[in-house]
Amino acid sequence: MALNPSALKTSLETDWLVPEGGTFPSSPEESAARFASAVASWFSSAQANLIPCTTAQVREPQLADALGPAFKAGTAEKAGDEVAKALESYIKDQVFGAGVANAPLGTAAAAQALSGIFSNLELANDARALQIAQACQTMALTTVVKFPSPTPPANVM
């Protein structure tokens, strides 16, 4: 199954974002863990050359650790940059059979989008989750997976 941004949107909205009147995570680390869980579950359906990603779930703790600074950043711009860097680090070197993912080419675009999302304090949770999912999808779809010869490289789907 190829990546579906709607699945990530739903997971972010229900598992990471706090509904009105809900309880916020007790720490930036808990928030990072929730975000990482949503992304890892979503990325586990990624494919390249119809070969599934086999390392998405295993690397979830790495993503959670990398997200820690993002949720302590203090500014929307810095948070957007840090989330994009954490996602880039998470996606790079993911394994698809004998193939290994390069860094996403869409990191800078995603960082800019994420900064804008985080700075818009009036954005409803469903819209925020959708826009974050679209930024993550951009990063995934701009990732090339290199396979040993003679298999050609392929984009993540």
C-alpha positions as a Markdown table, in Angstrom:
| # | Residue | x | y | z |
|---|---|---|---|---|
| 1 | Met | 0.0 | 0.0 | 0.0 |
| 2 | Ala | 1.3 | 3.4 | -0.9 |
| 3 | Leu | 1.5 | 6.3 | 1.6 |
| 4 | Asn | -1.8 | 8.0 | 2.2 |
| 5 | Pro | -1.6 | 11.5 | 3.7 |
| 6 | Ser | -5.2 | 11.1 | 5.0 |
| 7 | Ala | -4.1 | 8.3 | 7.3 |
| 8 | Leu | -1.4 | 10.5 | 8.7 |
| 9 | Lys | -3.8 | 13.4 | 9.1 |
| 10 | Thr | -6.2 | 11.2 | 11.1 |
| 11 | Ser | -3.4 | 9.8 | 13.3 |
| 12 | Leu | -2.0 | 13.3 | 14.0 |
| 13 | Glu | -5.4 | 14.7 | 14.8 |
| 14 | Thr | -6.4 | 11.9 | 17.2 |
| 15 | Asp | -3.1 | 10.9 | 18.7 |
| 16 | Trp | -1.0 | 14.1 | 18.8 |
| 17 | Leu | -3.1 | 17.2 | 18.5 |
| 18 | Val | -5.1 | 18.2 | 21.6 |
| 19 | Pro | -8.8 | 18.6 | 21.1 |
| 20 | Glu | -10.5 | 21.6 | 22.6 |
| 21 | Gly | -10.8 | 21.0 | 26.4 |
| 22 | Gly | -8.3 | 18.1 | 26.1 |
| 23 | Thr | -5.2 | 17.5 | 28.1 |
| 24 | Phe | -1.8 | 18.5 | 26.7 |
| 25 | Pro | 1.1 | 16.1 | 26.9 |
| 26 | Ser | 3.0 | 16.5 | 30.2 |
| 27 | Ser | 6.3 | 17.3 | 28.4 |
| 28 | Pro | 7.8 | 18.1 | 25.0 |
| 29 | Glu | 9.2 | 14.5 | 25.0 |
| 30 | Glu | 5.7 | 13.1 | 25.3 |
| 31 | Ser | 4.5 | 15.3 | 22.5 |
| 32 | Ala | 7.5 | 14.1 | 20.4 |
| 33 | Ala | 6.7 | 10.5 | 21.2 |
| 34 | Arg | 3.1 | 10.9 | 20.1 |
| 35 | Phe | 4.1 | 12.7 | 16.8 |
| 36 | Ala | 6.8 | 10.0 | 16.1 |
| 37 | Ser | 4.3 | 7.2 | 16.7 |
| 38 | Ala | 1.9 | 8.7 | 14.2 |
| 39 | Val | 4.6 | 9.2 | 11.6 |
| 40 | Ala | 6.2 | 5.8 | 12.1 |
| 41 | Ser | 2.8 | 4.1 | 11.7 |
| 42 | Trp | 2.1 | 6.0 | 8.6 |
| 43 | Phe | 5.6 | 5.5 | 7.0 |
| 44 | Ser | 5.4 | 1.8 | 7.6 |
| 45 | Ser | 3.2 | 1.7 | 4.6 |
| 46 | Ala | 5.8 | 3.4 | 2.4 |
| 47 | Gln | 7.0 | 1.5 | -0.7 |
| 48 | Ala | 9.8 | 1.9 | -3.3 |
| 49 | Asn | 9.7 | -0.4 | -6.4 |
| 50 | Leu | 6.7 | -2.0 | -4.7 |
| 51 | Ile | 9.0 | -3.1 | -1.8 |
| 52 | Pro | 7.8 | -2.1 | 1.6 |
| 53 | Cys | 9.8 | -0.1 | 4.1 |
| 54 | Thr | 11.0 | -2.5 | 6.8 |
| 55 | Thr | 12.6 | -0.1 | 9.3 |
| 56 | Ala | 9.8 | 2.5 | 9.9 |
| 57 | Gln | 8.6 | 1.2 | 13.2 |
| 58 | Val | 12.1 | 0.3 | 14.5 |
| 59 | Arg | 13.3 | 3.8 | 13.9 |
| 60 | Glu | 10.4 | 5.5 | 15.8 |
| 61 | Pro | 12.4 | 6.1 | 18.9 |
| 62 | Gln | 15.1 | 7.8 | 16.8 |
| 63 | Leu | 12.4 | 10.2 | 15.4 |
| 64 | Ala | 11.0 | 10.9 | 18.9 |
| 65 | Asp | 14.5 | 11.8 | 20.1 |
| 66 | Ala | 15.2 | 14.0 | 17.1 |
| 67 | Leu | 11.8 | 15.8 | 17.6 |
| 68 | Gly | 12.6 | 16.8 | 21.2 |
| 69 | Pro | 14.4 | 20.1 | 20.2 |
| 70 | Ala | 11.6 | 21.0 | 17.8 |
| 71 | Phe | 9.0 | 21.0 | 20.6 |
| 72 | Lys | 11.2 | 23.1 | 22.8 |
| 73 | Ala | 12.2 | 25.5 | 20.0 |
| 74 | Gly | 10.3 | 28.6 | 21.2 |
| 75 | Thr | 9.5 | 30.0 | 17.8 |
| 76 | Ala | 7.3 | 28.6 | 14.9 |
| 77 | Glu | 10.1 | 29.1 | 12.4 |
| 78 | Lys | 12.6 | 27.2 | 14.5 |
| 79 | Ala | 10.1 | 24.5 | 15.3 |
| 80 | Gly | 9.3 | 24.0 | 11.6 |
| 81 | Asp | 13.0 | 23.8 | 10.8 |
| 82 | Glu | 13.6 | 21.3 | 13.6 |
| 83 | Val | 10.6 | 19.1 | 12.7 |
| 84 | Ala | 11.8 | 19.0 | 9.1 |
| 85 | Lys | 15.3 | 18.1 | 10.1 |
| 86 | Ala | 14.0 | 15.3 | 12.4 |
| 87 | Leu | 11.8 | 13.9 | 9.6 |
| 88 | Glu | 14.8 | 14.1 | 7.1 |
| 89 | Ser | 17.0 | 12.2 | 9.6 |
| 90 | Tyr | 14.2 | 9.6 | 10.1 |
| 91 | Ile | 13.5 | 9.1 | 6.4 |
| 92 | Lys | 17.2 | 9.0 | 5.3 |
| 93 | Asp | 18.6 | 5.5 | 5.4 |
| 94 | Gln | 15.2 | 3.8 | 5.7 |
| 95 | Val | 15.4 | 0.3 | 4.2 |
| 96 | Phe | 13.2 | -1.1 | 1.4 |
| 97 | Gly | 14.5 | -4.6 | 0.8 |
| 98 | Ala | 18.0 | -4.1 | -0.6 |
| 99 | Gly | 17.3 | -0.4 | -1.2 |
| 100 | Val | 18.3 | 2.5 | 1.1 |
| 101 | Ala | 16.6 | 5.9 | 1.1 |
| 102 | Asn | 18.5 | 9.1 | 0.4 |
| 103 | Ala | 17.6 | 12.3 | 2.2 |
| 104 | Pro | 14.4 | 13.8 | 1.0 |
| 105 | Leu | 14.8 | 16.6 | -1.6 |
| 106 | Gly | 11.7 | 18.4 | -0.2 |
| 107 | Thr | 13.0 | 19.1 | 3.3 |
| 108 | Ala | 13.4 | 22.9 | 2.8 |
| 109 | Ala | 9.9 | 23.2 | 1.3 |
| 110 | Ala | 8.5 | 21.1 | 4.2 |
| 111 | Ala | 10.4 | 23.2 | 6.8 |
| 112 | Gln | 8.8 | 26.4 | 5.3 |
| 113 | Ala | 5.4 | 24.8 | 5.3 |
| 114 | Leu | 5.7 | 23.5 | 8.8 |
| 115 | Ser | 6.9 | 26.9 | 10.1 |
| 116 | Gly | 3.8 | 28.5 | 8.6 |
| 117 | Ile | 1.5 | 25.9 | 10.1 |
| 118 | Phe | 3.0 | 26.3 | 13.5 |
| 119 | Ser | 2.8 | 30.1 | 13.3 |
| 120 | Asn | -1.0 | 30.0 | 12.5 |
| 121 | Leu | -2.5 | 29.8 | 16.0 |
| 122 | Glu | -6.0 | 30.1 | 14.6 |
| 123 | Leu | -5.8 | 27.0 | 12.5 |
| 124 | Ala | -8.3 | 24.3 | 13.4 |
| 125 | Asn | -6.9 | 20.9 | 14.4 |
| 126 | Asp | -8.2 | 19.1 | 11.3 |
| 127 | Ala | -6.7 | 21.7 | 9.0 |
| 128 | Arg | -3.4 | 21.7 | 11.0 |
| 129 | Ala | -3.2 | 17.9 | 10.9 |
| 130 | Leu | -3.9 | 17.9 | 7.1 |
| 131 | Gln | -1.3 | 20.5 | 6.3 |
| 132 | Ile | 1.4 | 18.7 | 8.5 |
| 133 | Ala | 0.5 | 15.4 | 6.8 |
| 134 | Gln | 0.9 | 17.1 | 3.4 |
| 135 | Ala | 4.3 | 18.4 | 4.4 |
| 136 | Cys | 5.4 | 14.9 | 5.5 |
| 137 | Gln | 4.0 | 13.5 | 2.2 |
| 138 | Thr | 6.1 | 16.1 | 0.3 |
| 139 | Met | 9.2 | 14.9 | 2.0 |
| 140 | Ala | 8.4 | 11.2 | 1.4 |
| 141 | Leu | 7.6 | 11.6 | -2.2 |
| 142 | Thr | 10.8 | 13.5 | -2.8 |
| 143 | Thr | 12.9 | 10.7 | -1.4 |
| 144 | Val | 14.9 | 8.5 | -3.8 |
| 145 | Val | 15.7 | 5.0 | -2.8 |
| 146 | Lys | 18.9 | 3.5 | -4.3 |
| 147 | Phe | 18.9 | -0.2 | -5.0 |
| 148 | Pro | 21.9 | -2.3 | -5.9 |
| 149 | Ser | 22.5 | -2.6 | -9.7 |
| 150 | Pro | 20.7 | -3.6 | -11.9 |
| 151 | Thr | 17.5 | -2.3 | -10.1 |
| 152 | Pro | 17.0 | 1.4 | -10.8 |
| 153 | Pro | 16.4 | 3.9 | -8.1 |
| 154 | Ala | 12.8 | 4.6 | -7.2 |
| 155 | Asn | 10.9 | 7.3 | -5.3 |
| 156 | Val | 9.1 | 6.5 | -2.1 |
| 157 | Met | 5.3 | 6.1 | -2.7 |
